[in-house]
């Protein structure tokens, strides 16, 4: 349950006002995303309804185009043993072809150890305006943008196998490297 960690909604009204939702680009937002319990390529997720969570529904971290977003979200509470995690995520202002480190998820175990999952652009995460299957992530959902009909947008599912599945995952941190804006919509765990 990410409700207490999310910092943005899906809908925005004014481009660049430092208040809006999604990537703060006005009508270039995600207001048409399906919310509630969803299944994307066989994986169940809970997409937070912003109307039921103080207009917040996703985590959006800073990048070069949006330096006023937070650079990290720490302490996403997990407190369970999990064999696999699925991350539903995307970037904005990322290159459609270049590959570089965009950010990371830090898996913090109960014993104090941790593991980093590097978010490599166009390997396991991609720009929401350039959805395509990648070596490390698959397109989970895509749709023609209602305000830009020539543009298909979408987001990806990245799976991560926990090699330490007998250790309890205490929390997850999400950190931006400051290039493209990072967006996380949901996480699903499998025991």
C-alpha positions as CSV (number, residue, x, y, z in Angstrom):
1,X,0.0,0.0,0.0
2,X,1.7,3.2,-1.2
3,X,-1.0,5.7,-0.1
4,X,1.2,7.4,2.5
5,X,4.2,7.7,0.2
6,X,2.8,9.1,-3.0
7,X,3.3,12.8,-3.8
8,X,1.4,13.5,-7.0
9,X,-2.0,12.8,-8.6
10,X,-2.6,11.8,-12.2
11,X,-4.3,15.0,-13.3
12,X,-2.8,18.4,-13.9
13,X,-4.4,21.7,-14.9
14,X,-1.5,24.2,-15.3
15,X,1.8,23.4,-16.9
16,X,4.8,24.1,-14.6
17,X,3.0,25.6,-11.7
18,X,4.8,23.4,-9.2
19,X,1.4,22.2,-7.9
20,X,0.1,19.9,-10.6
21,X,-0.1,16.2,-10.9
22,X,1.9,13.6,-12.8
23,X,4.8,15.5,-14.4
24,X,3.3,19.0,-13.9
25,X,2.7,19.5,-17.7
26,X,-0.9,20.6,-17.8
27,X,-3.1,18.5,-20.0
28,X,-0.1,16.2,-20.8
29,X,-1.1,14.1,-17.8
30,X,-2.4,10.6,-16.9
31,X,-6.0,11.5,-15.9
32,X,-7.3,8.7,-18.1
33,X,-5.5,5.8,-16.4
34,X,-7.6,3.0,-15.0
35,X,-7.7,3.1,-11.2
36,X,-8.4,0.6,-8.5
37,X,-7.6,-3.1,-8.9
38,X,-6.0,-3.7,-12.3
39,X,-4.2,-6.6,-13.9
40,X,-1.5,-5.7,-16.4
41,X,0.1,-8.5,-18.4
42,X,-1.0,-11.0,-15.7
43,X,0.2,-9.1,-12.7
44,X,-2.3,-7.6,-10.2
45,X,-1.8,-4.0,-9.0
46,X,-3.7,-1.5,-7.0
47,X,-3.7,1.9,-8.8
48,X,-4.5,4.5,-6.1
49,X,-7.7,6.5,-6.7
50,X,-6.5,10.1,-6.1
51,X,-10.0,11.2,-5.1
52,X,-9.8,8.8,-2.1
53,X,-6.2,9.8,-1.1
54,X,-6.0,13.6,-0.9
55,X,-5.5,13.9,-4.7
56,X,-2.3,11.8,-4.5
57,X,-1.8,8.6,-6.4
58,X,1.8,8.1,-7.6
59,X,5.4,8.9,-6.7
60,X,7.2,11.4,-9.0
61,X,10.9,12.2,-8.5
62,X,12.9,15.0,-9.8
63,X,14.8,15.2,-13.1
64,X,16.5,17.9,-15.1
65,X,13.1,19.3,-16.3
66,X,11.5,19.3,-12.9
67,X,14.1,20.1,-10.2
68,X,11.4,21.0,-7.7
69,X,10.2,17.4,-7.3
70,X,11.8,15.4,-4.4
71,X,15.0,13.5,-5.3
72,X,13.9,10.4,-3.3
73,X,11.2,8.6,-1.3
74,X,12.6,6.6,1.6
75,X,11.1,4.0,3.9
76,X,8.3,2.4,1.8
77,X,7.2,-0.1,4.4
78,X,7.2,-3.7,3.3
79,X,8.0,-5.9,6.4
80,X,7.6,-9.3,4.7
81,X,9.5,-12.0,3.0
82,X,9.0,-11.8,-0.8
83,X,10.5,-13.9,-3.6
84,X,9.7,-11.4,-6.3
85,X,8.7,-7.7,-6.8
86,X,6.9,-6.1,-9.7
87,X,7.4,-2.4,-10.2
88,X,4.9,-0.4,-12.4
89,X,6.9,2.6,-13.5
90,X,8.0,5.1,-16.2
91,X,10.1,8.1,-16.8
92,X,9.5,11.5,-18.4
93,X,12.0,13.5,-20.5
94,X,14.0,10.4,-21.1
95,X,15.6,9.6,-24.4
96,X,13.8,7.1,-26.6
97,X,17.1,5.3,-27.4
98,X,19.9,6.2,-25.1
99,X,20.7,4.0,-22.2
100,X,21.9,5.4,-18.8
101,X,21.3,5.2,-15.1
102,X,18.0,7.0,-14.3
103,X,17.6,6.0,-10.6
104,X,17.4,3.1,-8.3
105,X,15.3,1.1,-5.9
106,X,17.1,0.2,-2.7
107,X,15.8,-3.0,-1.1
108,X,16.5,-2.8,2.7
109,X,16.4,-6.0,4.6
110,X,15.6,-6.5,8.2
111,X,19.1,-7.5,9.0
112,X,20.5,-4.1,7.9
113,X,21.8,-5.3,4.5
114,X,20.5,-3.9,1.3
115,X,20.5,-4.4,-2.5
116,X,20.3,-1.8,-5.2
117,X,18.2,-2.3,-8.3
118,X,19.5,0.1,-11.0
119,X,17.0,1.7,-13.2
120,X,18.6,1.8,-16.6
121,X,16.8,3.9,-19.2
122,X,15.6,1.8,-22.1
123,X,16.7,-1.4,-20.4
124,X,14.2,-1.8,-17.5
125,X,12.4,1.5,-17.5
126,X,11.5,3.9,-20.3
127,X,9.8,7.2,-21.1
128,X,6.0,7.1,-20.9
129,X,5.9,8.8,-24.4
130,X,7.9,5.9,-25.9
131,X,6.4,2.6,-24.6
132,X,8.1,-0.4,-26.0
133,X,9.1,-3.8,-24.7
134,X,12.6,-3.8,-23.2
135,X,15.0,-6.5,-22.3
136,X,14.3,-5.9,-18.6
137,X,10.6,-4.6,-18.7
138,X,7.5,-5.1,-20.7
139,X,4.8,-2.6,-21.6
140,X,2.1,-3.0,-19.0
141,X,-0.4,-0.5,-20.5
142,X,-0.5,1.8,-23.4
143,X,-3.1,4.1,-24.9
144,X,-3.4,6.9,-27.5
145,X,-3.0,10.2,-25.6
146,X,-6.5,11.9,-25.7
147,X,-5.0,15.4,-26.0
148,X,-2.2,14.4,-28.4
149,X,-3.8,11.9,-30.8
150,X,-0.7,11.0,-32.7
151,X,1.1,10.0,-29.5
152,X,0.9,6.6,-27.8
153,X,1.9,6.7,-24.1
154,X,2.3,3.9,-21.5
155,X,4.3,2.5,-18.6
156,X,6.2,-0.7,-17.9
157,X,6.4,-3.6,-15.5
158,X,9.8,-4.5,-14.3
159,X,10.1,-7.8,-12.3
160,X,12.9,-8.4,-9.8
161,X,13.7,-11.8,-8.3
162,X,14.9,-11.6,-4.7
163,X,17.9,-13.9,-4.3
164,X,17.5,-13.3,-0.5
165,X,13.9,-14.4,-0.3
166,X,14.4,-15.9,3.2
167,X,15.3,-12.4,4.5
168,X,12.5,-10.1,5.4
169,X,12.4,-6.9,3.3
170,X,11.9,-4.1,5.8
171,X,11.5,-1.2,3.3
172,X,12.2,0.1,-0.1
173,X,13.7,3.5,-1.1
174,X,13.4,5.1,-4.5
175,X,16.1,7.5,-5.6
176,X,16.5,9.7,-8.7
177,X,19.8,10.2,-10.4
178,X,18.5,13.6,-11.6
179,X,18.3,12.9,-15.4
180,X,14.7,12.0,-16.4
181,X,11.8,12.4,-14.1
182,X,11.0,9.0,-12.4
183,X,7.4,7.9,-11.8
184,X,6.2,4.9,-9.7
185,X,2.6,3.9,-9.9
186,X,2.5,0.6,-7.9
187,X,4.5,-2.3,-6.5
188,X,3.3,-5.9,-6.2
189,X,5.1,-8.5,-4.2
190,X,5.0,-12.3,-4.5
191,X,5.9,-14.6,-1.6
